């Protein structure tokens, strides 16, 4: 092979390495002329020798000026070769590409200039080096030297023109290179990448949409860039792609959906809005294809329903409704377990709207896939029970609807009631704050009588007597006051004549015995006045505690409510209902005279006495002996007159027994024994607790005495004891 140095004049070789640009430029023109002559002559050996000389002695030299000359010389050689340059590109281009990373910024600049001139000559033939050129340009777009950046930008524009007109460009080979760089944070690189994506997408022959999942995440990442220009470019590119998706006959929604779900959780508002908008369009365009991804999509949509941005909330709600409208089963890839897990997770969301929508999804799944959902009941039920303590009443109501839907089966109904009672037992705060709401709502959804009978059965065997009493008192309060249980109150009032009402009374009575006041109110409601009076007599035989008096106070006030209107009217017929009057006077005697409840009940009974007196005066010819006794004794205001009245009416009861208890079918004696047995259990429990507190207090005092004695001994040992100190210690011990 010829020696390249002998093929060019010594002055040319010297000027190629000169520090002055003009001399290097003139030398390059000499090289161009020489290569033209050799090309015409077809002397490929000498051409190769000159290219090797320019590469090894100049472009790859350790001297910066020689590297500059080598780059200019290689560009000039390419121009001189013209159409023949393509066969030498594998030797000309690599040294230029190597110079893009040169430590000297001027060398990098001349490398851009050299490749630019080569590209103008070779155009499409340069495509074989596209990936390497792209990689180099990507780095140069963020170069620290603005002149290099400018030169790289011009080269970039030329390469884009070449690519758009070439039929040899391979998008398949390019995409991995693009994907690797999409998460770069440098703003110049980002602009460079978005520019290339936009250009390639504009070429009809290049299917960028098919590779969108490979760089979609990177574009979304740019939406939160600090540069407004980059955000605008990324948003414009995404908008263009979304429009193409709408017009495309076939799109791979699944891969992109996974990316969108991740971006929907972004802290950047613009990113969240764009991703939710894309998901919304995806669901509309290819909902059935997205069925296997519904759980992931819901994981992004449900939190977005409570987003602080109005636009995001609106789009998220619309998307959620679109998904709900798509009826899909397991055969279509619908993952019930995954959707349930998402709903369960979102029940713990801090946002009420999200929690509500999660519950609506559970209801929808129960409606469409009941059997499958019930198989995962153990997974979701704890979360549902926890949600009963939610601060939002709407959430609690919806939780109860879900639980009622589950409990529509007989087996699950029992389980629900049992678990609900246990939940109230474990967390008394829920019973206190949400118990009434929960029970009233379940009565509406599942039937009041059914709910009350089941819970009464459960409480009948409850070993925690204190909890059972609290629970019964809550149930009793609802029974007496809630509008949802009006039918049950009416049924209990017919216990005298209706077997159904009597059955309900019997079903509730056993568990109601846990609370004396609940027992009395139930008897009064069911018109079992003789039993109510007997229960009150039992209560009078034991010590009355303050909390017990509070319960009597509540009962007295309940007697003034509409639930007991019929009872108050029956007081006008003391001969027919003597046990009622005796029961009420029994309550009056249990109350302290200075209490407001005593005054309320006494006022009511005085009104009854006046009414009875008027009645006796207007129908003296028909009055019964009991009424006569009432009239004569109530003429005075002494306590003796009241007792005489009650006794007289009690005698009348004997004559009219068939009117008071004959129709109820309630075994008063057995029922009273049942109450007494339960009452004794509660009293024994209280005695045991009192003894326990006494022993604990005793131990505490003993411990205090030991400490005092120890302190006394220590003081004596130190010689600081006098009579007053010892006296003080003994006084403390006695206290």
VOMI-182296 format. One record per residue (C-alpha): residue in one letter; z, y, x. Coordinates in Angstrom, 3 decimals. Layout:
! VOMI-182296
   aa         c3         c2         c1
    A          Z          Y          X
...
***
This chain:
! VOMI-182296
   aa         c3         c2         c1
    X      0.000      0.000      0.000
    X     -0.814      3.491      1.207
    X      1.936      5.764      2.480
    X      2.424      8.480     -0.113
    X      3.424     11.077      2.463
    X      0.011     10.832      4.137
    X     -1.762     11.415      0.839
    X     -0.306     14.874      0.314
    X     -0.401     17.841      2.715
    X      2.784     18.479      4.708
    X      3.061     21.958      3.174
    X      3.106     20.451     -0.309
    X      5.780     17.986      0.666
    X      7.828     20.781      2.225
    X      7.435     23.157     -0.720
    X      8.445     20.493     -3.247
    X     11.938     20.623     -1.753
    X     12.051     24.417     -1.375
    X     14.898     26.305     -2.965
    X     12.468     28.749     -4.598
    X     11.099     27.697     -7.949
    X      7.717     29.367     -7.364
    X      7.048     27.324     -4.235
    X      8.055     24.121     -5.978
    X      5.805     25.040     -8.873
    X      2.809     25.695     -6.568
    X      3.443     22.415     -4.802
    X      3.509     20.652     -8.189
    X      0.117     22.110     -9.003
    X     -1.192     20.629     -5.740
    X      0.204     17.238     -6.765
    X     -1.453     17.556    -10.181
    X     -4.817     18.254     -8.529
    X     -4.464     15.342     -6.161
    X     -3.631     12.938     -8.992
    X     -6.600     14.138    -11.030
    X     -8.937     13.387     -8.121
    X     -7.436      9.939     -7.562
    X     -7.632      9.181    -11.304
    X    -11.316     10.050    -11.353
    X    -11.823      7.891     -8.293
    X     -9.842      5.095     -9.906
    X     -7.706      4.658     -6.808
    X     -4.636      3.172     -8.475
    X     -3.073      2.138     -5.182
    X     -2.840      5.701     -3.915
    X     -1.625      6.911     -7.318
    X      1.193      4.386     -7.205
    X      2.038      5.421     -3.647
    X      2.370      9.096     -4.600
    X      4.516      8.226     -7.652
    X      6.763      6.091     -5.461
    X      7.054      8.922     -2.944
    X      7.987     11.442     -5.645
    X     10.552      9.025     -7.047
    X     12.317      7.640     -3.976
    X     12.116     10.594     -1.580
    X     12.550     13.370     -4.109
    X     13.730     12.513     -7.665
    X     16.367     10.096     -6.368
    X     17.283     12.152     -3.301
    X     20.802     13.243     -2.496
    X     19.587     16.835     -2.113
    X     19.508     18.842     -5.355
    X     16.388     20.858     -4.409
    X     14.490     17.705     -3.556
    X     15.520     16.206     -6.950
    X     14.219     19.330     -8.658
    X     10.940     19.079     -6.751
    X     10.652     15.401     -7.541
    X     11.026     16.052    -11.302
    X      8.420     18.824    -11.232
    X      6.156     16.611     -9.153
    X      6.429     13.645    -11.545
    X      5.647     15.892    -14.516
    X      2.635     17.299    -12.613
    X      1.502     13.779    -11.740
    X      1.653     12.799    -15.432
    X     -0.480     15.813    -16.339
    X     -2.940     14.912    -13.603
    X     -3.147     11.305    -14.773
    X     -3.834     12.452    -18.349
    X     -4.980      9.459    -20.403
    X     -4.214      7.097    -17.537
    X     -0.539      8.098    -17.475
    X      0.543      5.419    -19.994
    X      0.182      2.602    -17.445
    X      2.491      4.389    -14.992
    X      5.202      5.484    -17.446
    X      7.496      2.597    -16.549
    X      7.750      4.129    -13.048
    X      7.610      7.813    -13.947
    X     10.072      8.044    -16.897
    X     13.174      6.141    -15.579
    X     13.878      8.614    -12.715
    X     13.638     11.483    -15.210
    X     16.028      9.802    -17.631
    X     18.412      9.163    -14.748
    X     18.418     12.894    -13.975
    X     19.772     13.722    -17.459
    X     23.217     12.811    -16.182
    X     22.914     14.654    -12.880
    X     25.979     16.654    -11.872
    X     23.793     19.701    -11.158
    X     22.998     21.532    -14.393
    X     19.690     22.863    -12.923
    X     18.573     19.313    -12.230
    X     19.374     18.403    -15.844
    X     17.411     21.428    -16.992
    X     14.338     20.429    -14.938
    X     14.656     16.880    -16.230
    X     14.314     18.212    -19.793
    X     11.357     20.340    -18.750
    X      9.698     17.426    -16.936
    X     10.066     15.011    -19.841
    X      8.838     17.674    -22.236
    X      5.615     18.032    -20.219
    X      5.247     14.261    -19.995
    X      5.735     13.917    -23.771
    X      3.014     16.481    -24.428
    X      0.622     14.360    -22.410
    X      1.682     10.849    -23.459
    X      2.948     11.433    -27.028
    X      3.042      8.086    -28.843
    X      2.969      6.111    -25.579
    X      6.455      7.434    -24.916
    X      7.886      5.608    -27.970
    X      8.770      2.569    -25.880
    X     11.440      4.723    -24.223
    X     12.648      6.256    -27.493
    X     16.131      4.743    -27.592
    X     16.878      5.810    -24.024
    X     15.459      9.257    -24.652
    X     17.514      9.545    -27.862
    X     20.647      8.532    -26.021
    X     19.993     11.116    -23.328
    X     19.252     13.873    -25.828
    X     22.407     13.032    -27.771
    X     24.476     13.672    -24.662
    X     22.533     16.774    -23.647
    X     23.010     18.304    -27.116
    X     26.656     18.787    -26.140
    X     25.932     19.881    -22.540
    X     28.242     22.484    -21.075
    X     25.290     24.597    -19.868
    X     23.621     26.564    -22.671
    X     20.297     26.573    -20.767
    X     20.337     22.774    -20.671
    X     21.186     22.696    -24.379
    X     18.270     24.976    -25.131
    X     15.860     22.888    -23.065
    X     17.132     19.695    -24.676
    X     16.620     21.226    -28.114
    X     12.968     21.980    -27.381
    X     12.459     18.453    -26.076
    X     14.201     17.091    -29.176
    X     11.796     18.918    -31.479
    X      8.818     17.506    -29.630
    X     10.176     13.963    -29.690
    X     10.764     14.278    -33.460
    X      7.134     15.288    -33.931
    X      6.000     12.308    -31.885
    X      8.174      9.887    -33.860
    X      7.066     11.155    -37.272
    X      3.393     10.625    -36.373
    X      3.829      7.310    -34.575
    X      3.323      3.903    -36.146
    X      5.133      2.161    -33.294
    X      8.599      3.549    -33.997
    X     11.111      0.762    -34.808
    X     13.813      1.863    -37.262
    X     15.515     -1.529    -36.892
    X     16.070     -0.935    -33.172
    X     17.119      2.665    -33.698
    X     19.798      2.179    -36.414
    X     22.381      0.415    -34.189
    X     22.105      3.334    -31.751
    X     22.621      5.816    -34.565
    X     25.542      3.886    -36.030
    X     27.390      3.889    -32.697
    X     27.308      7.663    -32.513
    X     28.021      8.628    -36.130
    X     31.769      8.997    -35.629
    X     31.481     11.358    -32.654
    X     33.476     14.528    -33.327
    X     31.522     16.967    -31.123
    X     29.875     19.504    -33.475
    X     26.668     19.747    -31.378
    X     26.231     15.991    -31.424
    X     26.867     15.933    -35.165
    X     24.178     18.530    -35.768
    X     21.838     16.546    -33.559
    X     22.483     13.319    -35.513
    X     22.175     14.879    -38.973
    X     18.914     16.461    -37.844
    X     17.499     13.092    -36.844
    X     18.639     11.429    -40.072
    X     16.992     14.161    -42.119
    X     13.743     13.978    -40.152
    X     13.463     10.194    -40.290
    X     14.279     10.168    -43.999
    X     11.381     12.543    -44.607
    X      8.894     10.036    -43.173
    X      7.499      7.935    -46.039
    X      6.807      4.967    -43.783
    X     10.440      4.786    -42.634
    X     12.936      3.236    -45.088
    X     16.127      5.065    -44.176
    X     17.650      4.292    -47.589
    X     17.732      0.604    -46.771
    X     19.888      1.363    -43.723
    X     22.066      3.975    -45.427
    X     25.218      1.782    -45.365
    X     25.018      1.805    -41.556
    X     25.526      5.542    -41.216
    X     26.879      6.591    -44.638
    X     30.477      6.634    -43.467
    X     29.565      8.934    -40.603
    X     27.904     11.404    -42.969
    X     30.982     11.450    -45.198
    X     33.116     11.998    -42.145
    X     31.142     15.140    -41.389
    X     32.008     16.635    -44.785
    X     35.407     17.561    -43.388
    X     34.089     19.118    -40.183
    X     35.510     22.496    -39.211
    X     31.991     23.920    -38.942
    X     30.597     25.190    -42.210
    X     27.055     24.586    -40.979
    X     27.723     20.919    -40.246
    X     29.425     20.409    -43.610
    X     26.459     22.007    -45.312
    X     23.947     19.860    -43.437
    X     25.892     16.661    -44.167
    X     26.220     17.547    -47.837
    X     22.507     18.331    -48.070
    X     21.609     14.993    -46.480
    X     23.941     13.117    -48.828
    X     22.538     14.888    -51.864
    X     19.036     13.898    -50.821
    X     20.033     10.276    -50.359
    X     21.780     10.182    -53.742
    X     18.627     11.444    -55.406
    X     16.637      8.734    -53.651
    X     19.132      6.132    -54.857
    X     18.622      7.272    -58.447
    X     14.866      6.833    -58.081
    X     14.930      3.614    -56.067
    X     14.127      0.322    -57.838
    X     16.644     -1.663    -55.797
    X     19.735     -0.561    -53.877
    X     22.539     -2.398    -52.086
    X     25.433     -0.783    -53.968
    X     28.115     -3.172    -52.768
    X     28.207     -2.263    -49.074
    X     28.155      1.431    -49.815
    X     30.838      1.089    -52.514
    X     33.287     -0.197    -49.919
    X     32.644      2.892    -47.783
    X     32.998      5.240    -50.747
    X     36.313      3.693    -51.749
    X     37.731      4.443    -48.314
    X     36.444      8.012    -48.355
    X     37.834      8.613    -51.852
    X     41.311      8.558    -50.279
    X     40.444     11.310    -47.805
    X     42.754     14.285    -47.483
    X     39.697     16.534    -47.542
    X     38.873     17.772    -51.038
    X     35.109     17.950    -50.511
    X     34.994     14.400    -49.177
    X     36.995     13.088    -52.138
    X     34.823     14.880    -54.679
    X     31.574     13.693    -53.109
    X     32.727     10.086    -52.800
    X     34.019      9.973    -56.391
    X     30.742     11.493    -57.579
    X     28.796      8.813    -55.723
    X     30.979      6.066    -57.184
    X     30.398      7.511    -60.631
    X     26.625      7.404    -60.138
    X     26.804      3.902    -58.696
    X     28.694      2.604    -61.723
    X     26.149      4.177    -64.059
    X     23.139      2.930    -62.104
    X     24.225     -0.529    -61.040
    X     27.452     -1.348    -62.831
    X     26.831     -5.077    -63.102
    X     26.107     -5.342    -59.370
    X     29.450     -3.699    -58.681
    X     31.553     -6.121    -60.765
    X     32.845     -7.964    -57.655
    X     33.932     -4.595    -56.242
    X     35.682     -3.316    -59.382
    X     39.167     -3.874    -57.992
    X     38.398     -1.806    -54.880
    X     36.739      0.895    -56.954
    X     39.717      1.087    -59.294
    X     41.943      1.364    -56.252
    X     40.160      4.648    -55.519
    X     39.623      5.851    -59.095
    X     43.145      5.447    -60.480
    X     44.779      7.762    -57.905
    X     41.914     10.235    -58.336
    X     42.688     10.509    -62.052
    X     45.742     12.533    -61.042
    X     44.023     14.530    -58.286
    X     45.067     18.157    -57.929
    X     41.417     19.224    -58.144
    X     40.090     19.491    -61.714
    X     36.543     18.418    -60.831
    X     37.749     15.243    -59.164
    X     39.973     14.357    -62.131
    X     37.115     14.807    -64.599
    X     34.696     12.641    -62.613
    X     37.374     10.000    -61.997
    X     38.213      9.756    -65.706
    X     34.530      9.466    -66.566
    X     34.064      6.736    -63.978
    X     37.101      4.861    -65.235
    X     35.714      4.869    -68.773
    X     32.353      3.638    -67.509
    X     34.011      0.702    -65.770
    X     36.084     -0.107    -68.851
    X     32.932     -0.265    -70.936
    X     31.426     -2.985    -68.726
    X     32.458     -6.383    -70.059
    X     32.343     -8.909    -67.252
    X     33.958    -12.261    -66.686
    X     34.812    -14.537    -63.803
    X     31.262    -15.889    -63.783
    X     29.967    -12.416    -62.916
    X     32.422    -12.096    -60.034
    X     35.129    -10.172    -61.880
    X     38.356    -10.723    -59.938
    X     41.142    -10.540    -62.529
    X     43.881    -11.143    -59.981
    X     42.659     -8.327    -57.730
    X     42.398     -5.860    -60.617
    X     45.901     -6.804    -61.772
    X     47.209     -6.237    -58.250
    X     45.669     -2.777    -58.197
    X     47.166     -1.946    -61.590
    X     50.554     -3.264    -60.498
    X     50.395     -1.231    -57.288
    X     49.516      1.954    -59.146
    X     52.486      1.491    -61.478
    X     54.455      2.799    -58.515
    X     52.312      5.915    -58.201
    X     54.079      9.255    -58.167
    X     51.567     10.570    -60.722
    X     52.095      9.920    -64.436
    X     48.375      9.913    -65.296
    X     47.742      7.151    -62.772
    X     50.632      5.050    -64.038
    X     49.422      5.404    -67.611
    X     45.899      4.353    -66.729
    X     47.181      1.361    -64.759
    X     49.033      0.210    -67.877
    X     45.931      0.691    -70.020
    X     44.043     -1.569    -67.638
    X     46.663     -4.282    -68.005
    X     46.346     -3.975    -71.782
    X     42.563     -4.212    -71.552
    X     42.777     -7.302    -69.366
    X     45.190     -8.900    -71.818
    X     42.711     -8.205    -74.586
    X     39.691     -9.638    -72.740
    X     41.183    -12.255    -70.418
    X     44.547    -13.100    -71.954
    X     44.872    -16.661    -70.636
    X     44.045    -15.685    -67.050
    X     46.343    -12.649    -67.119
    X     49.275    -14.671    -68.445
    X     48.862    -17.052    -65.526
    X     49.777    -14.112    -63.245
    X     52.701    -13.038    -65.421
    X     55.295    -13.685    -62.714
    X     53.473    -11.241    -60.454
    X     53.254     -8.304    -62.857
    X     56.362     -8.663    -64.998
    X     58.858     -7.315    -62.429
    X     56.772     -4.158    -62.079
    X     56.641     -3.775    -65.858
    X     60.396     -4.098    -66.147
    X     60.892     -1.585    -63.353
    X     58.618      0.831    -65.215
    X     61.061      0.818    -68.135
    X     63.158      3.255    -66.114
    X     60.196      5.604    -65.655
    X     60.987      9.259    -66.192
    X     57.946      9.609    -68.456
    X     58.479      8.565    -72.064
    X     54.741      7.960    -72.476
    X     54.811      5.486    -69.618
    X     57.771      3.645    -71.124
    X     56.056      3.440    -74.519
    X     52.915      2.034    -72.940
    X     54.957     -0.461    -70.904
    X     56.480     -1.670    -74.138
    X     53.025     -2.046    -75.668
    X     51.994     -4.213    -72.739
    X     55.139     -6.293    -73.041
    X     54.674     -6.601    -76.785
    X     51.109     -7.752    -76.252
    X     52.371    -10.414    -73.861
    X     55.098    -11.404    -76.317
    X     52.718    -11.997    -79.219
    X     52.935    -15.681    -78.246
    X     56.109    -17.418    -79.429
    X     56.998    -18.748    -75.973
    X     56.460    -15.452    -74.227
    X     58.310    -13.622    -77.009
    X     61.507    -15.495    -76.207
    X     60.982    -14.960    -72.472
    X     60.399    -11.246    -72.972
    X     63.528    -10.770    -75.052
    X     65.589    -12.784    -72.580
    X     64.252    -10.882    -69.552
    X     64.666     -7.551    -71.332
    X     68.316     -8.290    -72.113
    X     68.880     -9.359    -68.508
    X     67.223     -6.155    -67.318
    X     69.583     -4.099    -69.459
    X     72.457     -6.127    -68.072
    X     71.453     -5.605    -64.421
    X     70.711     -1.909    -64.848
    X     72.969     -0.277    -67.477
    X     71.295      3.073    -66.810
    X     68.083      1.769    -68.390
    X     70.006      0.644    -71.459
    X     71.689      4.014    -71.672
    X     68.600      6.170    -71.168
    X     65.741      4.004    -72.399
    X     67.400      1.279    -74.441
    X     67.000      2.946    -77.827
    X     63.382      3.888    -77.153
    X     62.539      0.396    -75.902
    X     64.164     -1.434    -78.775
    X     62.740      0.832    -81.466
    X     59.252      0.542    -80.045
    X     59.462     -3.243    -79.774
    X     60.625     -3.363    -83.382
    X     57.460     -1.541    -84.414
    X     55.188     -3.682    -82.258
    X     56.752     -7.105    -82.762
    X     58.654     -6.786    -86.036
    X     62.184     -5.451    -86.315
    X     63.735     -8.517    -87.914
    X     62.107    -10.829    -85.386
    X     63.366     -8.740    -82.455
    X     66.888     -8.395    -83.825
    X     67.245    -12.068    -84.649
    X     66.104    -13.108    -81.173
    X     68.337    -10.673    -79.304
    X     71.289    -11.571    -81.531
    X     70.778    -15.234    -80.646
    X     70.710    -14.385    -76.934
    X     73.843    -12.217    -77.108
    X     75.732    -14.803    -79.088
    X     76.047    -16.918    -75.934
    X     76.384    -14.043    -73.456
    X     79.192    -14.707    -70.963
    X     79.508    -11.070    -69.893
    X     81.562     -9.928    -72.868
    X     81.643     -6.255    -71.883
    X     77.867     -6.102    -71.613
    X     77.501     -7.991    -74.898
    X     79.714     -5.409    -76.622
    X     77.722     -2.514    -75.162
    X     74.431     -4.118    -76.138
    X     75.584     -4.859    -79.681
    X     76.793     -1.299    -80.118
    X     73.361     -0.032    -79.043
    X     71.617     -2.423    -81.433
    X     73.960     -1.492    -84.257
    X     73.407      2.227    -83.755
    X     69.651      1.734    -83.953
    X     69.999     -0.524    -86.988
    X     71.979      2.116    -88.868
    X     69.954      5.195    -87.937
    X     66.394      4.438    -86.800
    X     63.564      4.951    -89.278
    X     61.813      1.915    -87.796
    X     64.559     -0.317    -89.232
    X     64.689      1.149    -92.727
    X     63.324     -2.090    -94.222
    X     66.014     -4.134    -92.475
    X     68.738     -1.844    -93.779
    X     67.328     -2.180    -97.269
    X     67.229     -5.956    -96.877
    X     70.857     -6.117    -95.718
    X     71.936     -3.995    -98.683
    X     70.563     -6.745   -100.923
    X     72.779     -9.396    -99.408
    X     74.561     -9.674   -102.799
    X     71.407    -10.798   -104.544
    X     68.875    -11.784   -101.872
    X     69.015    -14.951    -99.809
    X     66.754    -13.301    -97.251
    X     69.185    -10.423    -96.800
    X     72.103    -12.839    -96.597
    X     70.275    -14.880    -93.925
    X     69.697    -11.765    -91.851
    X     73.372    -10.822    -92.142
    X     74.451    -14.265    -90.993
    X     71.936    -14.195    -88.101
    X     73.352    -10.916    -86.798
    X     77.023    -11.395    -87.575
    X     77.928    -13.805    -84.764
    X     76.768    -11.511    -81.979
    X     77.940     -8.379    -83.838
    X     81.475     -9.809    -83.562
    X     81.436     -8.644    -79.909
    X     82.053     -5.121    -81.256
    X     84.641     -4.563    -84.023
    X     83.027     -1.347    -85.167
    X     79.584     -2.963    -85.218
    X     81.060     -5.795    -87.282
    X     82.626     -3.425    -89.780
    X     79.487     -1.303    -90.126
    X     77.353     -4.405    -90.620
    X     79.728     -5.629    -93.340
    X     79.704     -2.235    -95.034
    X     75.911     -2.080    -94.884
    X     75.628     -5.599    -96.345
    X     78.278     -4.759    -99.016
    X     80.541     -7.517    -97.656
    X     83.493     -5.209    -98.330
    X     86.151     -7.912    -98.552
    X     85.184     -9.148    -95.066
    X     85.129     -5.572    -93.730
    X     88.632     -4.987    -95.108
    X     89.894     -8.224    -93.581
    X     88.430     -7.314    -90.166
    X     90.152     -3.927    -90.302
    X     93.461     -5.652    -91.073
    X     93.001     -7.803    -87.950
    X     92.371     -4.696    -85.856
    X     95.548     -3.105    -87.149
    X     97.598     -5.934    -85.703
    X     96.775     -5.004    -82.082
    X     97.112     -1.929    -79.928
    X     94.422      0.688    -80.481
    X     92.735      2.077    -77.345
    X     91.109      5.483    -77.015
    X     87.578      4.101    -76.689
    X     88.205      2.065    -79.831
    X     89.158      5.236    -81.701
    X     85.941      6.831    -80.444
    X     84.012      3.976    -82.048
    X     85.855      4.495    -85.353
    X     84.996      8.188    -85.121
    X     81.299      7.319    -84.759
    X     81.472      4.927    -87.700
    X     83.091      7.540    -89.939
    X     80.318      9.977    -89.102
    X     77.699      7.296    -89.761
    X     79.188      6.785    -93.220
    X     78.075     10.336    -93.983
    X     74.439      9.580    -93.114
    X     71.668      8.631    -95.592
    X     72.006      4.978    -94.551
    X     75.280      4.763    -96.464
    X     74.370      6.821    -99.519
    X     74.614      3.790   -101.796
    X     78.051      2.964   -100.366
    X     79.322      6.452   -101.151
    X     78.016      6.182   -104.703
    X     79.793      2.847   -105.128
    X     83.050      4.670   -104.513
    X     82.586      6.105   -107.989
    X     83.237      2.606   -109.358
    X     86.494      1.548   -107.726
    X     87.053     -1.232   -110.245
    X     83.793     -2.909   -109.215
    X     84.337     -2.342   -105.473
    X     88.058     -2.320   -104.768
    X     87.639     -3.938   -101.328
    X     85.414     -1.026   -100.282
    X     88.112      1.492   -101.047
    X     90.684     -0.628    -99.260
    X     88.446     -0.888    -96.197
    X     87.916      2.860    -96.015
    X     91.601      3.571    -96.435
    X     92.208      1.022    -93.697
    X     89.968      2.989    -91.346
    X     91.760      6.167    -92.368
    X     95.100      4.639    -91.460
    X     93.833      3.638    -88.007
    X     92.789      7.194    -87.154
    X     95.136      9.873    -85.758
    X     95.792     12.486    -88.426
    X     94.719     15.371    -86.194
    X     91.315     13.892    -85.423
    X     88.167     15.299    -86.992
    X     87.138     11.834    -88.177
    X     90.420     11.517    -90.116
    X     89.767     14.828    -91.850
    X     86.181     13.872    -92.701
    X     87.144     10.525    -94.207
    X     90.198     11.921    -96.040
    X     88.022     14.624    -97.575
    X     85.575     11.994    -98.781
    X     88.329      9.842   -100.277
    X     89.902     12.856   -102.002
    X     86.544     13.553   -103.609
    X     86.476      9.952   -104.782
    X     89.973     10.314   -106.284
    X     88.969     13.441   -108.206
    X     85.848     11.780   -109.489
    X     87.781      8.731   -110.626
    X     90.286     10.973   -112.466
    X     87.485     12.779   -114.330
    X     85.939      9.448   -115.212
    X     89.200      8.146   -116.609
    X     89.697     11.252   -118.777
    X     86.219     11.043   -120.285
    X     86.398      7.327   -121.115
    X     90.036      6.615   -121.752
    X     89.248      4.139   -124.496
    X     87.253      1.930   -122.163
    X     89.206      2.244   -118.981
    X     90.393     -0.837   -117.204
    X     93.974     -1.260   -116.022
    X     92.907     -0.521   -112.450
    X     91.351      2.795   -113.456
    X     94.426      3.680   -115.427
    X     96.569      3.037   -112.368
    X     94.218      5.185   -110.311
    X     94.508      8.048   -112.789
    X     98.251      7.952   -113.107
    X     99.014      7.597   -109.409
    X     96.485     10.129   -108.135
    X     98.061     12.778   -110.288
    X    100.224     13.573   -107.257
    X     99.277     14.180   -103.681
    X    101.887     11.996   -101.996
    X    101.050      9.114    -99.694
    X    102.853      6.864   -102.180
    X    100.259      7.717   -104.845
    X     97.443      6.666   -102.553
    X     99.115      3.322   -101.823
    X     99.757      2.757   -105.512
    X     96.153      3.504   -106.310
    X     94.876      0.984   -103.789
    X     97.346     -1.639   -105.021
    X     96.319     -1.103   -108.627
    X     92.664     -1.437   -107.766
    X     93.456     -4.512   -105.706
    X     94.926     -6.055   -108.869
    X     91.753     -5.186   -110.712
    X     89.805     -7.060   -108.038
    X     91.509    -10.281   -109.115
    X     90.220     -9.837   -112.651
    X     86.664     -9.004   -111.543
    X     86.266    -11.311   -108.529
    X     82.900    -12.489   -109.759
    X     81.575     -8.948   -109.395
    X     82.741     -8.435   -105.804
    X     82.106    -11.563   -103.790
    X     80.698    -14.252   -105.984
    X     77.057    -13.442   -105.320
    X     77.159    -12.933   -101.573
    X     77.497    -16.537   -100.539
    X     79.386    -15.334    -97.458
    X     82.317    -17.445    -96.404
    X     84.850    -14.706    -95.779
    X     87.475    -17.000    -94.318
    X     85.120    -18.661    -91.822
    X     83.528    -15.338    -90.880
    X     86.929    -13.781    -90.318
    X     87.974    -16.667    -88.083
    X     84.771    -16.214    -86.093
    X     85.553    -12.536    -85.575
    X     89.167    -13.245    -84.644
    X     88.077    -15.783    -82.023
    X     85.681    -13.321    -80.415
    X     88.222    -10.515    -80.648
    X     90.781    -12.655    -78.814
    X     88.266    -13.345    -76.025
    X     87.701     -9.646    -75.513
    X     91.435     -8.938    -75.551
    X     92.058    -11.651    -72.982
    X     89.350    -10.161    -70.806
    X     90.977     -6.732    -71.020
    X     94.379     -8.215    -70.192
    X     92.888     -9.989    -67.173
    X     91.242     -6.783    -65.986
    X     94.476     -4.862    -66.453
    X     96.396     -7.448    -64.458
    X     93.759     -7.299    -61.748
    X     94.056     -3.521    -61.581
    X     97.856     -3.829    -61.488
    X     97.723     -6.306    -58.602
    X     95.253     -4.093    -56.726
    X     97.476     -1.052    -57.259
    X    100.501     -3.057    -56.162
    X     98.722     -4.152    -52.988
    X     97.732     -0.561    -52.311
    X    101.318      0.638    -52.711
    X    102.532     -2.179    -50.458
    X     99.993     -1.163    -47.830
    X    101.147      2.444    -48.132
    X    104.775      1.362    -47.688
    X    103.905     -0.522    -44.521
    X    102.149      2.532    -43.149
    X    105.097      4.744    -44.055
    X    107.591      2.389    -42.396
    X    105.395      2.171    -39.313
    X    105.201      5.946    -39.175
    X    108.970      6.205    -39.542
    X    109.559      3.803    -36.698
    X    107.130      5.716    -34.512
    X    108.853      8.999    -35.255
    X    112.238      7.494    -34.404
    X    110.883      6.147    -31.157
    X    109.704      9.591    -30.187
    X    113.056     11.109    -30.967
    X    111.813     13.554    -33.564
    X    113.466     12.134    -36.681
    X    115.877     14.094    -38.791
    X    117.250     13.571    -42.266
    X    114.623     15.621    -44.053
    X    111.696     13.753    -42.510
    X    113.144     10.384    -43.541
    X    113.863     11.731    -46.980
    X    110.284     12.903    -47.324
    X    108.889      9.513    -46.299
    X    111.133      7.700    -48.791
    X    110.065     10.100    -51.521
    X    106.417      9.440    -50.743
    X    106.998      5.700    -50.824
    X    108.729      5.897    -54.203
    X    105.870      7.989    -55.582
***
